[in-house]
Amino acid sequence: MSITAALKQHAIPLHAQAILQMLIWARLVEEVEYLSSTGSGEVKTFQRLTHIGLEYGENVATLSPTKTEIKILPNSLPALIRECHRGFTEYLANK
């Protein structure tokens, strides 16, 4: 299930990008760089679950050979929200 779908299902009024940023701070998600497939030399990024984050879901292959997309386990959203809180707290503590 996508993070967006899980948030809607649980009626949580947050954007998936905000959740992903907090999960980056909690070290459950990482940004990965790759070269554009157009040959332009442009460096693009995508986000994937880290080895720790895989406890909450999986990185699913896409049509692109270089990217995956995050799918979370249906019942993992409450725990992910707690991890978001931890990540945001760590971020604020280091400011």
Backbone as XML, in Angstrom:
<?xml version="1.0"?>
<chain id="A" units="angstrom">
  <residue number="1" name="MET">
    <atom name="N" x="0.855" y="-1.168" z="0.000"/>
    <atom name="CA" x="0.000" y="0.000" z="0.000"/>
    <atom name="C" x="0.904" y="1.235" z="0.000"/>
  </residue>
  <residue number="2" name="SER">
    <atom name="N" x="0.539" y="2.236" z="-0.780"/>
    <atom name="CA" x="1.336" y="3.464" z="-0.792"/>
    <atom name="C" x="1.121" y="4.236" z="0.512"/>
  </residue>
  <residue number="3" name="ILE">
    <atom name="N" x="2.055" y="5.089" z="0.828"/>
    <atom name="CA" x="1.910" y="5.915" z="2.038"/>
    <atom name="C" x="0.699" y="6.822" z="1.889"/>
  </residue>
  <residue number="4" name="THR">
    <atom name="N" x="0.496" y="7.377" z="0.705"/>
    <atom name="CA" x="-0.662" y="8.245" z="0.457"/>
    <atom name="C" x="-1.961" y="7.497" z="0.725"/>
  </residue>
  <residue number="5" name="ALA">
    <atom name="N" x="-2.084" y="6.275" z="0.211"/>
    <atom name="CA" x="-3.301" y="5.484" z="0.418"/>
    <atom name="C" x="-3.498" y="5.155" z="1.895"/>
  </residue>
  <residue number="6" name="ALA">
    <atom name="N" x="-2.410" y="4.823" z="2.594"/>
    <atom name="CA" x="-2.516" y="4.508" z="4.026"/>
    <atom name="C" x="-2.969" y="5.726" z="4.823"/>
  </residue>
  <residue number="7" name="LEU">
    <atom name="N" x="-2.433" y="6.902" z="4.481"/>
    <atom name="CA" x="-2.843" y="8.125" z="5.177"/>
    <atom name="C" x="-4.322" y="8.409" z="4.953"/>
  </residue>
  <residue number="8" name="LYS">
    <atom name="N" x="-4.790" y="8.239" z="3.717"/>
    <atom name="CA" x="-6.212" y="8.454" z="3.417"/>
    <atom name="C" x="-7.077" y="7.438" z="4.151"/>
  </residue>
  <residue number="9" name="GLN">
    <atom name="N" x="-6.643" y="6.173" z="4.149"/>
    <atom name="CA" x="-7.424" y="5.118" z="4.808"/>
    <atom name="C" x="-7.597" y="5.396" z="6.293"/>
  </residue>
  <residue number="10" name="HIS">
    <atom name="N" x="-6.577" y="5.957" z="6.913"/>
    <atom name="CA" x="-6.630" y="6.251" z="8.348"/>
    <atom name="C" x="-7.062" y="7.684" z="8.643"/>
  </residue>
  <residue number="11" name="ALA">
    <atom name="N" x="-7.454" y="8.416" z="7.608"/>
    <atom name="CA" x="-7.920" y="9.803" z="7.730"/>
    <atom name="C" x="-6.899" y="10.684" z="8.454"/>
  </residue>
  <residue number="12" name="ILE">
    <atom name="N" x="-5.637" y="10.504" z="8.109"/>
    <atom name="CA" x="-4.564" y="11.320" z="8.690"/>
    <atom name="C" x="-4.250" y="12.443" z="7.710"/>
  </residue>
  <residue number="13" name="PRO">
    <atom name="N" x="-4.468" y="13.698" z="8.109"/>
    <atom name="CA" x="-4.330" y="14.831" z="7.185"/>
    <atom name="C" x="-2.883" y="15.301" z="6.999"/>
  </residue>
  <residue number="14" name="LEU">
    <atom name="N" x="-2.022" y="14.403" z="6.567"/>
    <atom name="CA" x="-0.629" y="14.749" z="6.285"/>
    <atom name="C" x="-0.310" y="14.344" z="4.851"/>
  </residue>
  <residue number="15" name="HIS">
    <atom name="N" x="0.679" y="15.007" z="4.272"/>
    <atom name="CA" x="1.137" y="14.668" z="2.928"/>
    <atom name="C" x="2.210" y="13.582" z="3.010"/>
  </residue>
  <residue number="16" name="ALA">
    <atom name="N" x="2.211" y="12.703" z="2.035"/>
    <atom name="CA" x="3.192" y="11.612" z="2.002"/>
    <atom name="C" x="4.618" y="12.149" z="2.001"/>
  </residue>
  <residue number="17" name="GLN">
    <atom name="N" x="4.871" y="13.268" z="1.319"/>
    <atom name="CA" x="6.230" y="13.815" z="1.273"/>
    <atom name="C" x="6.701" y="14.243" z="2.665"/>
  </residue>
  <residue number="18" name="ALA">
    <atom name="N" x="5.807" y="14.758" z="3.486"/>
    <atom name="CA" x="6.177" y="15.128" z="4.855"/>
    <atom name="C" x="6.545" y="13.879" z="5.653"/>
  </residue>
  <residue number="19" name="ILE">
    <atom name="N" x="5.766" y="12.824" z="5.483"/>
    <atom name="CA" x="6.053" y="11.552" z="6.167"/>
    <atom name="C" x="7.409" y="11.023" z="5.705"/>
  </residue>
  <residue number="20" name="LEU">
    <atom name="N" x="7.644" y="11.041" z="4.401"/>
    <atom name="CA" x="8.913" y="10.533" z="3.871"/>
    <atom name="C" x="10.101" y="11.323" z="4.409"/>
  </residue>
  <residue number="21" name="GLN">
    <atom name="N" x="9.963" y="12.638" z="4.522"/>
    <atom name="CA" x="11.066" y="13.447" z="5.058"/>
    <atom name="C" x="11.364" y="13.056" z="6.505"/>
  </residue>
  <residue number="22" name="MET">
    <atom name="N" x="10.316" y="12.878" z="7.305"/>
    <atom name="CA" x="10.539" y="12.484" z="8.698"/>
    <atom name="C" x="11.142" y="11.080" z="8.780"/>
  </residue>
  <residue number="23" name="LEU">
    <atom name="N" x="10.767" y="10.202" z="7.856"/>
    <atom name="CA" x="11.342" y="8.848" z="7.835"/>
    <atom name="C" x="12.799" y="8.882" z="7.392"/>
  </residue>
  <residue number="24" name="ILE">
    <atom name="N" x="13.172" y="9.849" z="6.581"/>
    <atom name="CA" x="14.589" y="10.048" z="6.249"/>
    <atom name="C" x="15.345" y="10.438" z="7.515"/>
  </residue>
  <residue number="25" name="TRP">
    <atom name="N" x="14.794" y="11.374" z="8.276"/>
    <atom name="CA" x="15.439" y="11.788" z="9.534"/>
    <atom name="C" x="15.539" y="10.619" z="10.508"/>
  </residue>
  <residue number="26" name="ALA">
    <atom name="N" x="14.569" y="9.701" z="10.460"/>
    <atom name="CA" x="14.584" y="8.525" z="11.341"/>
    <atom name="C" x="15.444" y="7.393" z="10.764"/>
  </residue>
  <residue number="27" name="ARG">
    <atom name="N" x="16.022" y="7.610" z="9.596"/>
    <atom name="CA" x="16.897" y="6.648" z="8.916"/>
    <atom name="C" x="16.170" y="5.378" z="8.470"/>
  </residue>
  <residue number="28" name="LEU">
    <atom name="N" x="14.893" y="5.521" z="8.169"/>
    <atom name="CA" x="14.120" y="4.395" z="7.639"/>
    <atom name="C" x="13.959" y="4.492" z="6.124"/>
  </residue>
  <residue number="29" name="VAL">
    <atom name="N" x="14.196" y="5.691" z="5.589"/>
    <atom name="CA" x="14.116" y="5.942" z="4.148"/>
    <atom name="C" x="15.382" y="6.670" z="3.747"/>
  </residue>
  <residue number="30" name="GLU">
    <atom name="N" x="15.858" y="6.386" z="2.534"/>
    <atom name="CA" x="17.033" y="7.081" z="2.012"/>
    <atom name="C" x="16.754" y="7.552" z="0.598"/>
  </residue>
  <residue number="31" name="GLU">
    <atom name="N" x="17.449" y="8.632" z="0.213"/>
    <atom name="CA" x="17.373" y="9.115" z="-1.158"/>
    <atom name="C" x="18.520" y="8.492" z="-1.935"/>
  </residue>
  <residue number="32" name="VAL">
    <atom name="N" x="18.209" y="8.020" z="-3.125"/>
    <atom name="CA" x="19.186" y="7.350" z="-3.977"/>
    <atom name="C" x="19.297" y="8.140" z="-5.278"/>
  </residue>
  <residue number="33" name="GLU">
    <atom name="N" x="20.527" y="8.398" z="-5.692"/>
    <atom name="CA" x="20.757" y="9.118" z="-6.949"/>
    <atom name="C" x="20.940" y="8.135" z="-8.101"/>
  </residue>
  <residue number="34" name="TYR">
    <atom name="N" x="20.497" y="8.561" z="-9.284"/>
    <atom name="CA" x="20.710" y="7.772" z="-10.502"/>
    <atom name="C" x="20.769" y="8.731" z="-11.685"/>
  </residue>
  <residue number="35" name="LEU">
    <atom name="N" x="21.392" y="8.303" z="-12.764"/>
    <atom name="CA" x="21.464" y="9.120" z="-13.964"/>
    <atom name="C" x="20.184" y="8.971" z="-14.775"/>
  </residue>
  <residue number="36" name="SER">
    <atom name="N" x="19.715" y="10.082" z="-15.311"/>
    <atom name="CA" x="18.525" y="10.086" z="-16.140"/>
    <atom name="C" x="18.691" y="9.119" z="-17.316"/>
  </residue>
  <residue number="37" name="SER">
    <atom name="N" x="17.631" y="8.428" z="-17.648"/>
    <atom name="CA" x="17.686" y="7.472" z="-18.758"/>
    <atom name="C" x="17.632" y="8.155" z="-20.120"/>
  </residue>
  <residue number="38" name="THR">
    <atom name="N" x="17.455" y="9.486" z="-20.139"/>
    <atom name="CA" x="17.383" y="10.198" z="-21.416"/>
    <atom name="C" x="18.755" y="10.451" z="-22.017"/>
  </residue>
  <residue number="39" name="GLY">
    <atom name="N" x="19.801" y="10.174" z="-21.240"/>
    <atom name="CA" x="21.148" y="10.426" z="-21.728"/>
    <atom name="C" x="21.603" y="11.857" z="-21.529"/>
  </residue>
  <residue number="40" name="SER">
    <atom name="N" x="20.812" y="12.648" z="-20.814"/>
    <atom name="CA" x="21.139" y="14.058" z="-20.594"/>
    <atom name="C" x="22.253" y="14.247" z="-19.571"/>
  </residue>
  <residue number="41" name="GLY">
    <atom name="N" x="22.557" y="13.210" z="-18.815"/>
    <atom name="CA" x="23.552" y="13.318" z="-17.760"/>
    <atom name="C" x="22.978" y="13.894" z="-16.464"/>
  </residue>
  <residue number="42" name="GLU">
    <atom name="N" x="21.681" y="14.204" z="-16.468"/>
    <atom name="CA" x="21.018" y="14.759" z="-15.289"/>
    <atom name="C" x="20.960" y="13.708" z="-14.179"/>
  </residue>
  <residue number="43" name="VAL">
    <atom name="N" x="21.268" y="14.136" z="-12.963"/>
    <atom name="CA" x="21.190" y="13.247" z="-11.808"/>
    <atom name="C" x="19.819" y="13.439" z="-11.165"/>
  </residue>
  <residue number="44" name="LYS">
    <atom name="N" x="19.103" y="12.347" z="-11.024"/>
    <atom name="CA" x="17.785" y="12.375" z="-10.400"/>
    <atom name="C" x="17.835" y="11.568" z="-9.102"/>
  </residue>
  <residue number="45" name="THR">
    <atom name="N" x="16.781" y="11.654" z="-8.313"/>
    <atom name="CA" x="16.731" y="10.898" z="-7.060"/>
    <atom name="C" x="15.378" y="10.201" z="-6.916"/>
  </residue>
  <residue number="46" name="PHE">
    <atom name="N" x="15.387" y="9.149" z="-6.133"/>
    <atom name="CA" x="14.155" y="8.517" z="-5.680"/>
    <atom name="C" x="14.388" y="8.078" z="-4.246"/>
  </residue>
  <residue number="47" name="GLN">
    <atom name="N" x="13.307" y="7.747" z="-3.559"/>
    <atom name="CA" x="13.399" y="7.340" z="-2.161"/>
    <atom name="C" x="13.085" y="5.857" z="-2.037"/>
  </residue>
  <residue number="48" name="ARG">
    <atom name="N" x="13.811" y="5.190" z="-1.130"/>
    <atom name="CA" x="13.560" y="3.777" z="-0.867"/>
    <atom name="C" x="13.741" y="3.508" z="0.626"/>
  </residue>
  <residue number="49" name="LEU">
    <atom name="N" x="13.129" y="2.434" z="1.070"/>
    <atom name="CA" x="13.282" y="2.014" z="2.459"/>
    <atom name="C" x="14.714" y="1.516" z="2.673"/>
  </residue>
  <residue number="50" name="THR">
    <atom name="N" x="15.285" y="1.848" z="3.817"/>
    <atom name="CA" x="16.597" y="1.319" z="4.188"/>
    <atom name="C" x="16.417" y="-0.103" z="4.711"/>
  </residue>
  <residue number="51" name="HIS">
    <atom name="N" x="17.514" y="-0.759" z="5.046"/>
    <atom name="CA" x="17.393" y="-2.119" z="5.581"/>
    <atom name="C" x="16.563" y="-2.127" z="6.871"/>
  </residue>
  <residue number="52" name="ILE">
    <atom name="N" x="16.632" y="-1.062" z="7.652"/>
    <atom name="CA" x="15.812" y="-0.965" z="8.867"/>
    <atom name="C" x="14.355" y="-0.706" z="8.492"/>
  </residue>
  <residue number="53" name="GLY">
    <atom name="N" x="14.141" y="0.144" z="7.501"/>
    <atom name="CA" x="12.789" y="0.483" z="7.060"/>
    <atom name="C" x="12.029" y="-0.678" z="6.446"/>
  </residue>
  <residue number="54" name="LEU">
    <atom name="N" x="12.772" y="-1.680" z="5.968"/>
    <atom name="CA" x="12.114" y="-2.838" z="5.356"/>
    <atom name="C" x="11.251" y="-3.622" z="6.342"/>
  </residue>
  <residue number="55" name="GLU">
    <atom name="N" x="11.389" y="-3.332" z="7.625"/>
    <atom name="CA" x="10.522" y="-3.939" z="8.638"/>
    <atom name="C" x="9.065" y="-3.490" z="8.444"/>
  </residue>
  <residue number="56" name="TYR">
    <atom name="N" x="8.882" y="-2.339" z="7.796"/>
    <atom name="CA" x="7.557" y="-1.731" z="7.651"/>
    <atom name="C" x="6.973" y="-1.860" z="6.244"/>
  </residue>
  <residue number="57" name="GLY">
    <atom name="N" x="7.737" y="-2.418" z="5.315"/>
    <atom name="CA" x="7.232" y="-2.526" z="3.954"/>
    <atom name="C" x="8.300" y="-3.061" z="3.018"/>
  </residue>
  <residue number="58" name="GLU">
    <atom name="N" x="8.178" y="-2.715" z="1.742"/>
    <atom name="CA" x="9.134" y="-3.198" z="0.760"/>
    <atom name="C" x="9.356" y="-2.159" z="-0.328"/>
  </residue>
  <residue number="59" name="ASN">
    <atom name="N" x="10.465" y="-2.311" z="-1.038"/>
    <atom name="CA" x="10.785" y="-1.501" z="-2.199"/>
    <atom name="C" x="10.372" y="-2.315" z="-3.418"/>
  </residue>
  <residue number="60" name="VAL">
    <atom name="N" x="9.351" y="-1.870" z="-4.100"/>
    <atom name="CA" x="8.772" y="-2.612" z="-5.214"/>
    <atom name="C" x="9.351" y="-2.100" z="-6.528"/>
  </residue>
  <residue number="61" name="ALA">
    <atom name="N" x="9.741" y="-3.027" z="-7.398"/>
    <atom name="CA" x="10.281" y="-2.664" z="-8.704"/>
    <atom name="C" x="9.235" y="-1.890" z="-9.507"/>
  </residue>
  <residue number="62" name="THR">
    <atom name="N" x="9.719" y="-0.933" z="-10.286"/>
    <atom name="CA" x="8.859" y="-0.157" z="-11.184"/>
    <atom name="C" x="9.227" y="-0.508" z="-12.623"/>
  </residue>
  <residue number="63" name="LEU">
    <atom name="N" x="8.611" y="0.158" z="-13.562"/>
    <atom name="CA" x="8.970" y="-0.049" z="-14.967"/>
    <atom name="C" x="10.388" y="0.429" z="-15.257"/>
  </residue>
  <residue number="64" name="SER">
    <atom name="N" x="10.874" y="1.353" z="-14.442"/>
    <atom name="CA" x="12.242" y="1.847" z="-14.595"/>
    <atom name="C" x="13.208" y="0.817" z="-14.014"/>
  </residue>
  <residue number="65" name="PRO">
    <atom name="N" x="14.270" y="0.490" z="-14.733"/>
    <atom name="CA" x="15.224" y="-0.492" z="-14.200"/>
    <atom name="C" x="16.076" y="0.051" z="-13.050"/>
  </residue>
  <residue number="66" name="THR">
    <atom name="N" x="16.026" y="1.371" z="-12.829"/>
    <atom name="CA" x="16.880" y="1.963" z="-11.798"/>
    <atom name="C" x="16.140" y="2.375" z="-10.539"/>
  </residue>
  <residue number="67" name="LYS">
    <atom name="N" x="14.800" y="2.349" z="-10.563"/>
    <atom name="CA" x="14.041" y="2.862" z="-9.430"/>
    <atom name="C" x="13.127" y="1.809" z="-8.827"/>
  </residue>
  <residue number="68" name="THR">
    <atom name="N" x="12.776" y="2.054" z="-7.575"/>
    <atom name="CA" x="11.738" y="1.279" z="-6.904"/>
    <atom name="C" x="10.776" y="2.271" z="-6.272"/>
  </residue>
  <residue number="69" name="GLU">
    <atom name="N" x="9.646" y="1.771" z="-5.798"/>
    <atom name="CA" x="8.735" y="2.629" z="-5.045"/>
    <atom name="C" x="8.412" y="1.950" z="-3.722"/>
  </residue>
  <residue number="70" name="ILE">
    <atom name="N" x="8.176" y="2.773" z="-2.733"/>
    <atom name="CA" x="7.923" y="2.277" z="-1.383"/>
    <atom name="C" x="6.469" y="1.833" z="-1.261"/>
  </residue>
  <residue number="71" name="LYS">
    <atom name="N" x="6.291" y="0.625" z="-0.775"/>
    <atom name="CA" x="4.963" y="0.109" z="-0.419"/>
    <atom name="C" x="5.047" y="-0.339" z="1.035"/>
  </residue>
  <residue number="72" name="ILE">
    <atom name="N" x="4.141" y="0.170" z="1.865"/>
    <atom name="CA" x="4.180" y="-0.185" z="3.286"/>
    <atom name="C" x="3.166" y="-1.281" z="3.578"/>
  </residue>
  <residue number="73" name="LEU">
    <atom name="N" x="3.448" y="-2.020" z="4.630"/>
    <atom name="CA" x="2.513" y="-3.048" z="5.080"/>
    <atom name="C" x="1.250" y="-2.361" z="5.599"/>
  </residue>
  <residue number="74" name="PRO">
    <atom name="N" x="0.072" y="-2.870" z="5.296"/>
    <atom name="CA" x="-1.173" y="-2.194" z="5.672"/>
    <atom name="C" x="-1.287" y="-1.836" z="7.158"/>
  </residue>
  <residue number="75" name="ASN">
    <atom name="N" x="-0.789" y="-2.674" z="8.033"/>
    <atom name="CA" x="-0.926" y="-2.412" z="9.473"/>
    <atom name="C" x="0.257" y="-1.656" z="10.072"/>
  </residue>
  <residue number="76" name="SER">
    <atom name="N" x="1.196" y="-1.226" z="9.248"/>
    <atom name="CA" x="2.412" y="-0.610" z="9.786"/>
    <atom name="C" x="2.321" y="0.904" z="9.968"/>
  </residue>
  <residue number="77" name="LEU">
    <atom name="N" x="1.251" y="1.536" z="9.496"/>
    <atom name="CA" x="1.187" y="3.002" z="9.564"/>
    <atom name="C" x="1.302" y="3.550" z="10.988"/>
  </residue>
  <residue number="78" name="PRO">
    <atom name="N" x="0.613" y="2.998" z="11.993"/>
    <atom name="CA" x="0.777" y="3.553" z="13.350"/>
    <atom name="C" x="2.237" y="3.531" z="13.822"/>
  </residue>
  <residue number="79" name="ALA">
    <atom name="N" x="2.947" y="2.448" z="13.559"/>
    <atom name="CA" x="4.355" y="2.370" z="13.952"/>
    <atom name="C" x="5.200" y="3.349" z="13.145"/>
  </residue>
  <residue number="80" name="LEU">
    <atom name="N" x="4.884" y="3.522" z="11.863"/>
    <atom name="CA" x="5.622" y="4.489" z="11.037"/>
    <atom name="C" x="5.406" y="5.916" z="11.539"/>
  </residue>
  <residue number="81" name="ILE">
    <atom name="N" x="4.199" y="6.224" z="11.969"/>
    <atom name="CA" x="3.926" y="7.562" z="12.510"/>
    <atom name="C" x="4.746" y="7.778" z="13.779"/>
  </residue>
  <residue number="82" name="ARG">
    <atom name="N" x="4.874" y="6.752" z="14.613"/>
    <atom name="CA" x="5.726" y="6.876" z="15.811"/>
    <atom name="C" x="7.184" y="7.100" z="15.399"/>
  </residue>
  <residue number="83" name="GLU">
    <atom name="N" x="7.633" y="6.411" z="14.353"/>
    <atom name="CA" x="9.000" y="6.607" z="13.856"/>
    <atom name="C" x="9.169" y="8.021" z="13.290"/>
  </residue>
  <residue number="84" name="CYS">
    <atom name="N" x="8.125" y="8.550" z="12.671"/>
    <atom name="CA" x="8.168" y="9.940" z="12.190"/>
    <atom name="C" x="8.390" y="10.892" z="13.361"/>
  </residue>
  <residue number="85" name="HIS">
    <atom name="N" x="7.688" y="10.644" z="14.445"/>
    <atom name="CA" x="7.845" y="11.477" z="15.643"/>
    <atom name="C" x="9.281" y="11.401" z="16.148"/>
  </residue>
  <residue number="86" name="ARG">
    <atom name="N" x="9.824" y="10.187" z="16.183"/>
    <atom name="CA" x="11.215" y="10.015" z="16.631"/>
    <atom name="C" x="12.172" y="10.741" z="15.694"/>
  </residue>
  <residue number="87" name="GLY">
    <atom name="N" x="11.965" y="10.600" z="14.387"/>
    <atom name="CA" x="12.840" y="11.259" z="13.426"/>
    <atom name="C" x="12.767" y="12.771" z="13.517"/>
  </residue>
  <residue number="88" name="PHE">
    <atom name="N" x="11.562" y="13.292" z="13.679"/>
    <atom name="CA" x="11.394" y="14.748" z="13.792"/>
    <atom name="C" x="12.025" y="15.257" z="15.081"/>
  </residue>
  <residue number="89" name="THR">
    <atom name="N" x="11.889" y="14.491" z="16.158"/>
    <atom name="CA" x="12.504" y="14.876" z="17.434"/>
    <atom name="C" x="14.028" y="14.902" z="17.301"/>
  </residue>
  <residue number="90" name="GLU">
    <atom name="N" x="14.609" y="13.898" z="16.644"/>
    <atom name="CA" x="16.052" y="13.881" z="16.432"/>
    <atom name="C" x="16.496" y="15.055" z="15.571"/>
  </residue>
  <residue number="91" name="TYR">
    <atom name="N" x="15.724" y="15.363" z="14.535"/>
    <atom name="CA" x="16.045" y="16.496" z="13.664"/>
    <atom name="C" x="16.083" y="17.789" z="14.475"/>
  </residue>
  <residue number="92" name="LEU">
    <atom name="N" x="15.037" y="18.010" z="15.295"/>
    <atom name="CA" x="14.978" y="19.232" z="16.098"/>
    <atom name="C" x="16.102" y="19.301" z="17.126"/>
  </residue>
  <residue number="93" name="ALA">
    <atom name="N" x="16.475" y="18.174" z="17.686"/>
    <atom name="CA" x="17.538" y="18.137" z="18.691"/>
    <atom name="C" x="18.897" y="18.509" z="18.091"/>
  </residue>
  <residue number="94" name="ASN">
    <atom name="N" x="19.050" y="18.285" z="16.799"/>
    <atom name="CA" x="20.328" y="18.577" z="16.137"/>
    <atom name="C" x="20.335" y="19.935" z="15.445"/>
  </residue>
  <residue number="95" name="LYS">
    <atom name="N" x="19.323" y="20.721" z="15.623"/>
    <atom name="CA" x="19.269" y="22.055" z="15.006"/>
    <atom name="C" x="20.008" y="23.058" z="15.845"/>
  </residue>
</chain>
